């Protein structure tokens, strides 16, 4: 009886041989709870199932359960079974093992950590906009039609159904020039960047230039692939692509709406990027993170359309639908396809099949277009409320980068020049903000004006008014 046993709920107990079997079972269960291996709320096997797996009399297990219920380690309710109890004396140990949110991640909130009451960090959409009914209906239609073999291991490149739908959609809405055979479906944008970076490295690439302002995780992820990451300066016309030279193998840009500065890449700079890639055999990686959301001007077409043989287009459903879907895609030149697919296979073999089928159905049925139009109107109204409130209550704060996207840059007047102190004061009132400096490459001296990067798309409707009021109160001049 001194062996590991497994019950139906993967309950592993090591019982020491010898007398006192019930006492040994009680000790093993206490230690499993005390160590945190059995978390509060975990359901235990029935006494019948556990006695069978351990080779014990059922009464022995039932008596051990009863003793631990009496001691407060377990709870037992009719119809709910036996579960691990919530214990205040274990709260400290559980909290100590819990990972803290990464301060470098502008939108991370971990399970077990309360979400901030008012969140204006950029990078996330209003999750209450997710089209639950349309997604469920599309999933039902897609699953009813799906062949059984699709529930097995599928093509690392992505399902043909989704690649076909995406190729047509991207050509129509973003001017992307590709075909289904050159699209690679990834499990989120971060994976897409990692897969691409490792593919470039495998093909002999050594250096990639990245805009001096951008998501810290993008820089870290690329460095993790083995590429050296160089800083590409910015100005009012976007990234300084004319500075690219033969020592660089690739460049990552946000040309439609630079993140976080909010400016589109000037046409001359777009031309310069393509000319550099052609001359040096380089690769332009286009992050089109919020390409669907344009308000006051015509959409800026994808840079990839200028030269599909030298540009990679990266798109995602994180803003149009939800980050939790973990769906993104790469449109790659033919010369990169095999290397990218090989790295995708090593990353996770393939992205979730049912979500791919559902997104394909949503696009083909027109539901995705309807969702984008609905979200675009929602975020435009949010943006207009933000700019109107600031114009009234903090008129010396300049609002820029608002022709597109889900965030605005608030350039601070001299009285608010300490952006870090301002963000700290905001946090004291339950308002979470990111400063412009948060997105700066540590090696970049700037200069950048003191500013906040406000994600007006992030809060749900019930919290947006409160978040906006606290923001304006924070920025309003005294008196």
N, C-alpha and C positions, 0 to 999 in steps of 0.2 A: 504493500500500500504506500510505499515511499516514492511514488512517481508523480509526475505532473499529470493532471487530468484537465480536460477541457469540457466545459458545459456548453449548452446551446448559445450562451451569450459570451463565449470566450472568457470564462472565469478560470484563471490559472491559480492553483493552490498547491503548495508544497507541504505535505503532511509528514512529519517526522515519525518513523516507525516506533512502536512501543505502546505501553498502556496509556489510557486517557485519551482515546480517539476524539471524543467530543471536545475536550479541552484543547487538543491540538488544532481542531477545526476552528474553534473560536479564536485562538491566537493567530492563525493564518489569516482569518477574515479581518481581525482588528488591524493587523499589520498592513494588509492591502489597502484598508481605508486610511490609516494613519499616514502611509507613505504617499497617498494621492493616486495610487494605481487604480483604485476604485473611486471614481469621482463622485461628489455629491449628486444625488438624483439617479445614479446608475441602477438599473434594474437587475436584480440577481435571479439566477435560475430558480425554478420551483424546487421545493424540498424533494419532490419525487425525482426530478431530472438530475439534481446534484447528487442525491444518494446513489442513483444508478451509475453516474459517471465515476464517482469515487469508490463505489463498491461498499457503501455503508448502509446501515439500516436507515430507513426513512425517518424514524423517530429520532435518531441521533442528529440528523441534519435539522429537523424541525426544532428540536430542543436547543441546538446551538443558535439557530436564528432567533428563537424566542429570548434567549439570554442576551443577545446583542441588541435586540429591540428594547429590552428592559434597561440596558446600559446606555441607550441613546445612540448607538453606532448605526443602527438600521431602523427603518420604519416599515410597518406592514399595514396595508389597508385593503379591505375587501374590494376586489375588482382591479386593484392597482398592483398587487403583488408585493414583493419585498424589495425595498430600495435602500441605497445608502443615504443616511440622514445628512442634512445640513448641520454642521457643527461649528459654533463660533470659535472654539479653541483651535480649530484647524485653519481658520481664515487667513492668519498671518502667513503660514507656510505655503498655502495655495497662492496667495498674492505674490510671495517672494519668488515663486517659480514662474510667474506669468511674465511674458515678454512685454517690455514697455514699447509704446509706439515709437517709431523711428523719427526723430525730429527733422531728419533730412527729407522725409516723405511728406509732401505738401497735403496729402489727403488721406493718410492712413489713420484708421480707428480700429483698434483690435477688439475682438470679442472679450467681454469681461471688463472693458474700459468704457465708462459712460461717454457717449458722444457729446461734443460741446453743444450748449444750448443754441448758439448762433454761430454758424460756420460760413465764412465767406472766402475760404481758400479756393483757388482755381483748380481745375483739373477734373471736376466731377459734374455730371448733369444733375438736374432735379429728378431724383429716382422715382418720385411719385408719378412722373410722366410715362413710365414704362407701360406700353400697351398690353396689359395683361390679357384682356379678352381676345384681342387680335392674335397675340402670340399663342395663346392656348388653342384657338381655332386652327391656326396654321400648323401647330404641332400635331393636332389630332389628324388633320388631313394628310400631313407628311408621313406620320407613323402608319396610318392605314394603308398607304401606298408602298411603304418601304419593303423591300425584299429582305428575307431573313438574313442573307449573307452580309447585309449592311450593319448588322449588330455584332459582327466579328471584327477582326483587324482589317482596316481599310487602307487606302492609299495615303501615305504621309503627305502628299501634295494637297490633299483635300478632296472632298466628294465632287465628282463631275457636275452634279446638279447645282451645287453652290457656285462653283467656278464659272459655270455657264451663265448663271444669273448675275453674278458680280461683273463679269466682263461686259455684258450689255449695259448694266446700270452705270458702271464707271465711265464707259464711253459716252453715254447719254448725258450724264450730269456733271462729270469732271473733266471730260476731254482726254481720258486716259486711252492710249493706243496699246492694246494688248489683246490676247485671246485666251480662252480657258486653259490652254496648255502651258501658259507662262505664269499662271497665278498659283500662289502657294498659300494655303489657309493655315493660320497660326493660332495658338492659344493665347491671344492677347498681344498687344503691341510690344511689351517688354520682351516676350519670347521672340517676336519677329526680329527685333533689333539684335538680340543675342545670336539667333540663328544666322542672320545675315553677316554679323561680325565674324563669327567662326568660319563661315563660308569664304569670306574675303581673305581671312588669315590662311585658310587651307590652300587658297589659290596663289599665295605668295604676297598678299597685301601686308603692309607693316604700319601704315599711318593713316588716320582718318581725322579730318578737320570737323569740328563741331562749333556751332554758334556759341559765342561767349556767354550769352544768357540762354538758359534752358533748364529742363528738368535735371536735377542732380543724378537721378537714377539712370538716365540715358548715358551720361558720361561714365558712371561707375560700371554699367553693364557692358559698354564697349571695351573698357579697360580689362574687364574680366575675360574677354575673348582673346586677349593677347595683343590687341592693337594699341599702338601709342595714340593718344588723343591730343590733338593740337587745338588751340583756341583760335577761332576765326572772329575777328572784331566785328562790331555792329555800329551803324550810325542811323540817321533818320531815313535812309533808303534801304535798310535791311543789312544782310550779311555782306561783308566786303569780299565778294567772290573774285574780284580782280586781283586779290592777293594770293590766290591759289597758285601753287607752283608744281614743278615736276617731282618734288620729293614727297608729295601727298598722293595716296592711292584712292581715297574716297573722301567725300564731304557729305555731311548730314545737314539738311536745311529744312526750315519750316516756311516755305516761300509764299504760301497763300495768306498766312497770318502769323507772323513771327511770334513764337512764345518765349517770353511773356510780353515783349515790347508792343506787339499788336500791329506792326506795320507790315504791309505786303512787300515782297522783294521787288525792287525796281526793275523794269524791263531790261535795262542795260545790265544789271547784275545777273538776271536770269540768262541772258545771252552769254555773259562772261563765264558763267558756270558750265554751260554746255560746250562752249569753245574750249575751255580748259580740259573737260573730259575727253573730247575728241582728240585734242593734241597730245594728251598724255596717256590715253587709254584708261582714264580714271572712271570712277563711278559716282554719280550724284544720287544720294538717297533722299527722297522727298517724303517728309512726314506731313501727311495731310490730315492732322488730328481733328480738325473741326471744319473741314471743307464745305459741309452742307449749309453752314450758318452764315449767311450774308444778309445785310439789312439795307444799307444805304447806297449800294453800288452793285453792278453786275458781278457775278462770281468770277474770281480769278481762276482761269483754267489751270489744270495740272501742268507743272513744269515738265513732267515726264513725256507729255505729248510732243515736246520739241525734239526729243531724241530718245526713243524707247530703247535703242541699243546701248545707251550709256547712262540710263537713269532707272532707278528702282522706285516704284511708287508704294508707299506704305499707308494703308487705311485701316480703320477700326470702327466697330459698332459701339464703342464705349461711350461716345457722346450722344449719338443718335438714339441708342437704346439703353444700354446699361453696362458699366464696367464688369459686373458680375458674370456676364455671358462669356467673357474671355474669348472673343472672336475678333481676329484681325486678319489682314491679308497683305501679301507682297505681290506686285507685278514686276517680274524680273526680266532682264535681257536674256536671250537664249544662252549666252556664254556662262551665265551664273546659275542656270537652272539646276543642273545635276548636283552642284556643290551645295546649294541651298536645300534641296530636297534631302540630300544625305544628312545634313545637319539637323533637319527637322525630324528625320527618322530617329536620330540619336537622342533628340530632346524629349520626345514623348510618343514617338511613332505616329500618332495622328490626333487631331483635335476631336472633341466630342461629336459623335455622329448625329445624334438627335438634334442638337442645336444647329448643326450645319444644315440639316434637312429643313428645319423650321425656318431658318433665315432665308433659304432659297425659296421656300413656299411664300414667305412674306413678301419678298421682292417680286416674285412672278405674279402674285395676286394684286399688286398695287398697294398693299398694306404698308410697306416700308416707306413709299413716297408719301402716303397720307401721314404717317408718323413724323416724318421730317418736316412737312409743312406745318403740322400742329406744333411741333417743338420750336420751329423757327419763329412763329408768331408769339409763342409763350415767352421766349427769351428776348425778343425785341421789346415786348411790353416791360419785362423786367429791366432791361437796359434803360428804357426811357424813364422809368420810375427812379432809377438810380441817378441818372444825370439831372433830372428835374429837382430831386431832393437836394443834391449837392449844390446846384446852382442857387437854390433858395437859402440853404443853411450854412454852406461853406463855400462862398463864391470865389475865394482865392485858391481853391484846390483845382488844378487843371486836370480834366478827364480826357484821356487819349486812348487810342487803340480800340475804338468802339464800333467801327464799321462792320465788324464781323466777330464771330466767336462767342464765348460764354464768359469773358472776363474783361475788365477794364483796368488801365493803369492810372492811378491817382497820383499826380506829381504834387509833392507837398511844398507849401510855402516855407520861408525861413523860420517862422515860428514853430513849425513842426518838423524841423530838419533831422531830428534824431528818430529815424524810422524804427529802430529796434526798441527804443523806449516807448514809442507810440504803440507798437504791437503788444508790448508787455502790459501797458495800461488797458488795452482792449481786452486782453485775456482776463484781467481782473473783473471785468463786467460780463464775462461769459461769451465774448466775441473773439473768434479765432481768425487771424489774418496772416497773410504772407507778405513780407516786404520784397521789394525788387532785389535787394541784396541777397535774399535767400536763393535766388536762381542764378547768381553770378558764379562763374568759374573762379575758384579761389586764386588762380594764377592771373586773373584779369584785373589790372589796376583801375579800370574804368576810363574816364570818369562817368558815373551815372548819377542822375539827380536822385535825391531821396524820394521814394515813392512806395506806394502800396499796390499790390496786384490783387484785385478784388474779383472773386468768382461769383458773379451775380446769378449764375445758373445753379449753384450748389444747394441752397436751402430749399426745403419743401415750402409750399405756399403758406402753410400756417406759421412758419418761422421767418419768412422773408421780411414782413413788415417790421418785426422786432429787430431783426438784424440790421435793416436799413436805418432804423431810428437810432440804434446804438452807434452805428458808424458815423452818422451825421452829428450826433452828440459829441463823439470823440474828436471830430475834425472842425467843428464850429468854432469861430473865434470867441474869445472870452467876452462875457457881458452881453 
